[in-house]
Amino acid sequence: MKVTQQTTTKTKMSSPILRKLSGSNSNKTRTLRIIILGQGAVGKSALTVRYITRKFIGDYDPTLEQVYSFQTVVDNDHVMFEILDTAGQDEEHMKLEENIRWADGFILMYSITDRVSFEECARMKFLINFSKRQRKVSTGALAQSRDLPVVLVGNKSDLTFERMVSFEEGEKFSFEIGCTNFHEISVRESYESVRCVFENLYRDWKSLRKSPGSLRRHLPSVTSRPRERAATVSSSSSEDFDIGVSQFKARRGAMTGTVPQTTDVVNGGNGIVKNNSISRRFYNRVFRKDSFLQLQEDALESSANSTSSDE
Ligand SMILES: Nc1nc2c(ncn2[C@@H]2O[C@H](COP(=O)(O)OP(=O)(O)OP(=O)(O)O)[C@@H](O)[C@H]2O)c(=O)[nH]1
């Protein structure tokens, strides 16, 4: 699949003096590794490609799992997004926990037309908590914990007549499972709301890095109600970017925290190519109900053990 790429225009500082005047962080590029989790067909690939290219492309090969690299500017910060678009209908077992550990920020996605995909998000959030804390999960870990940047996104809001999950439910649920932000969007209809998702995730990540726990007591900021959207879109420019596409072959890279590196980067400035793939294996093992329940039991047990050893 090819996607047309926009022109890359990178701001350049002409001299060290200018660089200094414009702020000490002007050259520093922060890298944020994002994983997008969700059931099949909720719109994960559409979201990623829409953000990078501004275009909505109807159909994607459902057998791909891909890392995209995308450089942009958010609130005057140079940010490199590494986005792992996962495969939602995977049948084979994979190392979900390793992938989650690789990531710094998380997008949990459901379709407002599919209640099952909505309910799956609780399980995914649990797995994020579980994997990131390396099994030191307390009984309340599924909820409350807001110290990881996790955004809940309800997609396909344009399909009004097929809606199965209300906005209010999504918002409430987002708070209950400990997300830092909630968005209800239509990837098809609004590029701005898509941009908002990524930019707010970056902001949450940055706040939590500066001050862990800073978002704990806050309600998730809901940013995608139509009347609020305009106010929350960042003034930063998304015009300046580079696009790269990586194959996510290097599973070891994910384990060690190394970003699997780009193989076919920026196709001569002409487009992104979703390269051939590893198969669409990802997280189904742990998303299956029985495995999930086992994980929950393990977590409760380890929590009980740590409580008794504290006493
Ligand atoms: N109406 C509508 N359709 C959408 C929207 N976003 C995505 N779709 C459609 O939903 C279908 C699935 O989109 P994908 O992006 O392939 O979904 P995915 O979550 O990546 O699916 P998997 O690759 O199977 O995990 C496609 O036909 C898209 O065109 C949206 O906002 N509105």
The ligand as an SDF file (V2000), in Angstrom:
LIG
                    3D

 32 34  0  0  0  0  0  0  0  0999 V2000
  -16.7500    5.0120    9.1350 N   0  0  0  0  0  0  0  0  0  0  0  0
  -15.4850    4.9500    9.5750 C   0  0  0  0  0  0  0  0  0  0  0  0
  -14.7130    3.9150    9.2160 N   0  0  0  0  0  0  0  0  0  0  0  0
  -13.4490    3.8710    9.6810 C   0  0  0  0  0  0  0  0  0  0  0  0
  -12.9310    4.8850   10.5270 C   0  0  0  0  0  0  0  0  0  0  0  0
  -11.6500    4.5490   10.8350 N   0  0  0  0  0  0  0  0  0  0  0  0
  -11.4010    3.3900   10.2140 C   0  0  0  0  0  0  0  0  0  0  0  0
  -12.4730    2.9780    9.5220 N   0  0  0  0  0  0  0  0  0  0  0  0
  -12.6100    1.7600    8.7100 C   0  0  0  0  0  0  0  0  0  0  0  0
  -12.5280    0.6380    9.5720 O   0  0  0  0  0  0  0  0  0  0  0  0
  -11.9050   -0.4480    8.9020 C   0  0  0  0  0  0  0  0  0  0  0  0
  -10.7670   -0.9680    9.7400 C   0  0  0  0  0  0  0  0  0  0  0  0
   -9.7460    0.0100    9.7950 O   0  0  0  0  0  0  0  0  0  0  0  0
   -8.2330   -0.3800   10.1160 P   0  0  0  0  0  0  0  0  0  0  0  0
   -7.4720    0.8760   10.2590 O   0  0  0  0  0  0  0  0  0  0  0  0
   -7.7440   -1.3770    9.1430 O   0  0  0  0  0  0  0  0  0  0  0  0
   -8.4400   -1.0920   11.5300 O   0  0  0  0  0  0  0  0  0  0  0  0
   -7.3500   -1.8150   12.4320 P   0  0  0  0  0  0  0  0  0  0  0  0
   -7.7390   -1.6000   13.8440 O   0  0  0  0  0  0  0  0  0  0  0  0
   -5.9660   -1.4050   12.0390 O   0  0  0  0  0  0  0  0  0  0  0  0
   -7.6060   -3.3250   12.0500 O   0  0  0  0  0  0  0  0  0  0  0  0
   -6.5970   -4.5390   12.1560 P   0  0  0  0  0  0  0  0  0  0  0  0
   -5.4700   -4.2260   11.2280 O   0  0  0  0  0  0  0  0  0  0  0  0
   -7.4250   -5.7020   11.7210 O   0  0  0  0  0  0  0  0  0  0  0  0
   -6.1530   -4.6560   13.5730 O   0  0  0  0  0  0  0  0  0  0  0  0
  -11.4640    0.0830    7.5500 C   0  0  0  0  0  0  0  0  0  0  0  0
  -12.4060   -0.2930    6.5970 O   0  0  0  0  0  0  0  0  0  0  0  0
  -11.4740    1.5800    7.7150 C   0  0  0  0  0  0  0  0  0  0  0  0
  -11.7510    2.2430    6.5200 O   0  0  0  0  0  0  0  0  0  0  0  0
  -13.7730    5.9870   10.8670 C   0  0  0  0  0  0  0  0  0  0  0  0
  -13.4290    6.9290   11.5920 O   0  0  0  0  0  0  0  0  0  0  0  0
  -15.0460    5.9490   10.3650 N   0  0  0  0  0  0  0  0  0  0  0  0
  1  2  1  0
  2  3  2  0
  2 32  1  0
  3  4  1  0
  4  5  2  0
  4  8  1  0
  5  6  1  0
  5 30  1  0
  6  7  2  0
  7  8  1  0
  8  9  1  0
  9 10  1  0
  9 28  1  0
 10 11  1  0
 11 12  1  0
 11 26  1  0
 12 13  1  0
 13 14  1  0
 14 15  2  0
 14 16  1  0
 14 17  1  0
 17 18  1  0
 18 19  2  0
 18 20  1  0
 18 21  1  0
 21 22  1  0
 22 23  2  0
 22 24  1  0
 22 25  1  0
 26 27  1  0
 26 28  1  0
 28 29  1  0
 30 31  2  0
 30 32  1  0
M  END
$$$$
